Amino acid sequence: MAANKNLTHDDPSGDLGKRLDHQGFDWWSAGENIARGFEENDDVGVMRAWMNSPGHRANILNSRYTHFGAGYKDTYWTQNFAQDVNGRPPNVPRCPTETKSKDGAGE
């Protein structure tokens, strides 16, 4: 989108479904939110706009989606959501219960 300066759900690779297919993802359902005009440090603004839009909000809150990806480039924002054919979440390592800061102290 940013390279072509065009806000669209379709790119030269096709729509979201075609892009998921191209990556070999065996998906059942998918959704995409896109936005333009919010600066890099205005993540709150773009999320507020999406949450105030019924269709975008439905994508964000859809409990069927098991996979998520997001991106930002030159005021263009995107969120991609998908459910694999089995409806299972991806095999993602569990987050640790304690994180360390750069100085080694627990947070």
Protein Blocks (a to p, Z undefined) as FASTA:
>chain_A
ZZnopacfbdfkbpfklmmmmnopacfbdcddddehiafklmmmmmmmmmmpmklmmmmm
mmkbmbdcdddeehiacddddddfkopacddddddfbdcdfkopaZZ
